[in-house]
Amino acid sequence: MDSAKNLPVAVIGAGPVGLAAAAHLLERSLEPLILEAGTTAGAAIDQWRHIRLFSPWRFNLDAAAVRLLESAGWEAPRPTALPYGGELVDNYLAPLAALPEIASRLQTGARVVAVTRAGMDKTHTRNRDTTPFTVRVEHADGETRDHTVAAVIDASGTWSRRNPLGTSGLPAIGEDTAADRISAPLPDVTGRDRAAFAGRRVLVVGAGHSAANTLTSLAELAREEPETRILWAVRGASAAKVYGGGDADGLPARGQLGGRVRRLVEAGKIELHTGFGISSLKSLDSHVTVEAADGRTLDADIVVPCTGFRPDLDILREIRLELDPAVEAPRELGPLIDPEFHSCGTVPPHGARLLAHPDKDFYIVGMKSYGRAPTFLLATGYEQVRSVVAALAGDREAADTVQLELPETGVCSTDAGTSCDVPAAATAAGPDAGCCAAPEPVLVGFPTGLSHGRSGGN
């Protein structure tokens, strides 16, 4: 960044990893420009604030952010407690964003629509490394403005772009026209979104923890609203992956959740349809008909897509990226996180060197850096941005010294929904039950019987 020392560093996204990047930039005397599409910091997490994370507080706090907060008198939560998404926002992200050092550099309602080199498209090479970036932003006031910055840290996540319901990575035929019958990926079916689900036929699609949590919440709703009918469609030949290891699972809450889903299916509370790869949706006045590739059909009033997420790469069309062809992560990182072979705990620590792209001083971090792989932990993202900021500051030794210990405790489902940190269903036993006091982070995903990933036919 020698040629642009007086320019800020653009941080796209004001979620946990984006705000951590800003805190590290401030510690390095670099100027952050934080651009958040939502109306507040942590806007994406706020949409699933009713979900409890699997990983305890101590793995969800960034060291630089904590130092900044504590200098203002903030008190950290109990490190072994598991926060809800709403608590992560209210007790950590919101106070962090409100600090004068952050608030003065945070622009909300600022949606990034493109990143490029100033005056250059991606085909131009001469003087490229020393040319600042242009970040084009649609602002809340309706104006579109270009911001000139020295570097870009894209921490925008993947929440805004879910995977389609159809097979082969494509939307099912008619999926777009049936949009008003498709809910958000993690609806609050017993709270905020109750009216949309009570007494209706609900089809949950997917075989990860998002699906498991939604199914158990729907069962709770059905106890109070008996007309509620719960349908569940999975592509696989069985739901064994979702049921997990039960009492033998190394992560108690995970085993309990899988066991609850199994019991609900066996009791007839959930109508399971296996081998149901969706080919089309037909939206009618009263409902939507969902058809599988083999011709079977299901009628539902509303469909819950628990199919995972993918990165939005459209805004980066003029950036020279080098992506893994399978998972759409940075090329050198891709093989290390491919869910065919790796779980959260088997991914080695990594930083700026593995996250680098051909365009110098441009980095994708956080959940978006994992592309389509759902094996991400917040702790991993915090180490990423610490290393990236050190590289931008010219401290290559610190950038290359990456340290992160994660337990090899199971396998993350490929359609878990968001990341290894979420979601976990709250249990009647309360916040201190089960894994909440566990000394290691608890990971989203169900065991496959393998130590790494989902290879071997799972």
N, C-alpha and C positions, 0 to 999 in steps of 0.2 A: 504493500500500500504506500510505498515511498512517494509515488507521484501524485497521490491524492490525500495527503495527510490532513488537509483541512476540511475534507468532506466526511459526512457521517457514514456509518455502516447501516445499511437497511436490514432490519429484522422483520421478516414477514411472518406474522402471527404472534399473538399475545397470549398463548397458552403457557403451560408450565415450562416447556423447553425454550420458547421464544423469550419469555421474561428472564429465564436463567441466562440466556445469551446476552441480554441487555445488561444484567448485573455484572457478568464477567467483563463485558466491554467497558463498563464504567470503572471497574477495578484496574483495568489496563489503560485508563485515561483515553479511551477511544469513545467517540460520540455515536450512540445508537439512535436510529430513527425507526421506531416501532410502528408497524402498519398492521392494524387489526380490522378484518372485514366486519366483525360483529360490533354490537353497540357497547360491549364491555370486554375487559380482559377475561379470558377463559370462557368465551361465549359458547364454544362447542361443548365443553364439559358441562356447562349449565343446562344443556339439553338432556343430559342423563344424570342430573343431580340426585335423582332418587336411587341410584345404583351405588352399592358399597364396593370399594376396591378390594382386591385380594392382597395387595402389598401394603404393609403398615407405613405409618407416617414417615418413619426414618428413611425409607427408600423413595419417598415422594417429594423430598425437600432438597433443593440445590444449595450447596455450601455458600456460594457467593451471594445468592438471594437471601439466605438466612443471615449472613453477616450484615447485609444492608438493612434487613428488617430489625435485627436485634439492636442496631445502632439507634433505631427510633423507638426502642422500648417494647418491641413485639415479643411475646412469649410463645415458644414453640409448643405444639400439641404433644400429648404423651406419645413417645416414639413407637410404642408397640401397638397402638390403637389403629384400627382400619377405618379410614375416612370414607364417608359418602362423597360422591362427586360434588354435591353442593357444599360440603364442608371444605373440600379442596379449594373451591372457588372462594367461599366466604371467609375462611380462616387463613388462607395463604395467598391466593392469587389477587384477590381484591385489595387486601392491605398492601401487598407488594406494588400493585399498579397505582395505588393512591400515594405512595411516597413521592415527594416532590422531584427526586432525581429521576424517577420513572415517568410520573404523570406528565412532566414537561416535555417528554420525548415520545409520548404515546399518542397516536392518532387512531381513534376508533371510527367505525363506519368508513374505513379506508380499504377498499378492495383492490388488490393488485391484479391488473389484467395483463401485464406484460413486463418482462425483464429483458434488457438488451445492453449492448455496449453503445455508449453515446456516439451517434452518427454512423454506426456500423451495423449491418446485419451479420448473420453468422458466417457468411462467405468471406468476409474481409479478415485478413490476417495481420497485415503490417501494423505495428504499434498496438496490437490488440491488448497485450498484457498490461500496458501502461495507460490505457484509455479507461476513464471512469464508466460506471454503469448508469443506465437510465432505467428507472422503475416507473412505469405508468400506473397511475392510481385513480380509480373512480372514488371520489370523496362523497361524504354524506350530504354536502351542499349541492350535489348534482353536477359539480364540475369535475372534469378529468384533467389531472395535472401530471407533469413529468418531474420526477425528483432525481437529481444527479447525486450519486453516492460512490464511495470508494470501493465498497465490497457489498456482497449480498449473502445473508444467511436465511435460507428458506426453511422456516419452521411452521409452515402452514398446515401440516397434518394431512389427514385423509378423510376426515369426517364428512366433508361436503360431497364426496363422490363414492357412493356405495357401489358394490358389485351388482350386476344385474341379476334378475331372477332366472333368466334363461341359462341353458347349458352352453358350452363352448365359449364362455366368456362374453357372449352376446346377449342383449335384451331378448326376452321372449317376444314372439310376434304379438303385438297388441299391448305390450307392457307400458308403452308411453301413453297410450290413450286410456289406460286403466289407472292412471296415476292417482285419481281421486279415491281409489279403492285400496291404495297402498300406503301404509303408515310409515312413520319414522322408524329407524332400525331398533331403537330402544325405547318404546313408548312406556309411559307411566300408567299402566292399565288399571291400577287400583287407586290412582290419585288424579293427577292433572288431566289424563286422557280417558278417564273412566267412562264418560258418556259415549265415547266412540266405540267401546267394546262391550259394555254391559248388555246382556241379552242377545248378542249377535253371534253369527258364525265366524270364527276367527281362524284363519289358516296361517300357521307359523312355518316359515321355510328356512331350513338350515340345521346344522348339526354341531354348533358350537355353544359356548356359554351364553351368548346373547339369546339363542333359542331356548336354552334350558331355563334361564331366568324368566323369560317372557312366559314360558309354559307354566312354571310354578306360580307366577303372579296371576295368570289367567285362571288357574285352578282355584286360587284364593278368591278371585272375583266370582267364579262360578258358584262357590259355596253361598255367596250372598245374593247372586243373580242366577238362579238355576237354569234360566233359558239360554245362558251362554254356552255355546258349543265350541269345543277346542279341537281343531284339526292340526296335524303336524306332518309335514312332508319332508323327507330326506332323500338325497340322491342315492346313498349307499344301500346295500342289501339288508342292512340291519342298523339299529341305533346303539349297538354295543359301545361304540366310541364315546357316545354321550353318557351312557350309564357309568362308565369308568370302572374303577377298582373297588368301589364301595368302601367297606370298613378297612380294606387292605391298602387303600390309597394313602400315599405318604402325606397328602395334604387333606386334612379332615373335612374342611368346608367343601372342597371339590368333590370328594367322595360322597358326602352327604347330599350335595345338590344332584349328582348323577343318580343316587339312590332314590331320591324323591321323585325324579322324573320317571324312573323305571316303575315305581309303585303306582304312580298316577296312570301310566299306560296299562299296567296289568289290571288295575281296578276299573278300567274302562272310562276314566275321566278324560283321557286324552286319546283321540283316534289317530293312530300312527299309520302313515302310508310310506312304505319303503320303496326304493328303486324308482322314485318319482322325480325324474328329470323334466323340468317344466319346458314345454315347447311353445305354448301360447296362452294368452289371456284374452277373454272376450268379455268386455264390459257391457252389462245390461242395465236397465233402469233400476232393478231391485238388487242386483248382486253382480259378482264377477265369476265367470266359469274359467277354471284353471285346468289346462289339459297337459298331460304328460306325453312324453315321446311315444309311449306304447299305446296311447289312445285313451287311457283312463282319465276321468274328469272329476274335479271337486268343485262344488259351489260354495262360495264364501261371501260374506258381507265386507270383510276387510282382510287384507293380507299383510303380515308382518315380515319384512325382508331381513333375515339374519344371515346374510350371505357375505359379510365382510366388506372391505373397502379397497380402493386403489388410488394411487396418487394422481392429482391433476397436473399433468405435464404441459397442458396447452399454453400456460402463461410463460413457459420456458422455451418456446419454439426457436427463438433467436439466440439462445445460449448454447454453447458447445458442450453437450452432455456426453458422458460415457456411462451407459447404463447396462446392467446385467440383462441379457435378453429374456431371462425367465421371470425374475421377480421385479424388474424395473427399479432396482436399487443401484447405487454407484457400483461400477463394474467389479472392483476389487472386493467390495463388501458382499455382493450378491451371493457368491458360493458359500460364504460363512453363515448366512442367515436363511438359506433356502429351506423352507419348512418340510421339504421332502426328507431332509437329513438332520435338521437341527431344531432343538428346543431353545427356550429362553436361556437356560443355564448353560448351554453348550456353545453359545456365541461368544467368541473372544472379545476382550476390550478393544476398542478401536477409536481412532480420532481423525485429525485433519488429513493425514496422509492417505488413509483408505477412503475418505469422503471426498477427496479432491476430484475436480473435473478438468477437462482441457481448458476451460475458461478460468484463468487464475483469479483467486479471491472470490470465487462463487462456491457456496456449499449448500447442500440439502441436509438437514438434520432432523432429529426427532422421528416421529412415526412415519413421516413422508420419506425419510432416508431408507426405510425398510421396504419401500415400494408396496408390493402385494403380500409381503410376508408379515404375519400378525404376531411375530415373536418378540415384540418390542417392550422394553421396560423403561419407565421414566428415568431410573438411575443411569441407564445406558445413554439416554439423551443428554443428561447433565454432563456426563464425562465427554460426550461428543463436543458440546459447545465449549467446555473448558479448553479442550485441545484446539478447536478451531480458532477461538479468540486468541489463544497464545500464538498460533501461527500467523494470524493477521497482525499481531503486535510485533512479529519478528523474533519471537522466543521459540525457536525450533526445538530446543532441548525439551522445554516444557510441553510443547505440542506433541512430541514423539513419545513422551513418557505417559503412557495410558495405563491406568490401573482400575480394575473393576472386578470384584468377586461376586459372582452370581451362582446360586446353587443349581446343580443339575437335578432338578426335582420334578421331572415329568415333561410332558410334551404339550405344546400349544396347538390347539386346533387351528386349521387353516381358515376357518370362517368364524373365528371367535368374535369378531365384530369390531374391536378397537385395538386392543393391545394386551400384553400379558398382565398389565396392572388391573384391568377391568374386563368384565364386570363380575361381581360376586353378589349373590342374593343375600339379603339380610335375613337372619333367622329369628325365630321367636325367642331364642335363648339370649338375644341381645348382643351388643357390640363386643363383649369380652368373651364370647363363647368360641368354641372351635379354634380356628387358626389365628384368631385376632391377636393373641399374645405370642405368636410364633416368632422365633428370632431371625428367620430368613424370610425374604419376600415370597409371597404365595402367588403362583402364576396361573393365568387363565389357560384353560385347555384340559383335555382329558387324556389319560394315559393310553398308549396304544400297545403297551407291552414291549416297547423298544426303548433304548436309552437315548436315541436321537431321532427326532423328526417323525415323519409318517411314511417312511419307505417300507418296503416289504408288503405292499398291497393294502395298507391302511389308508 
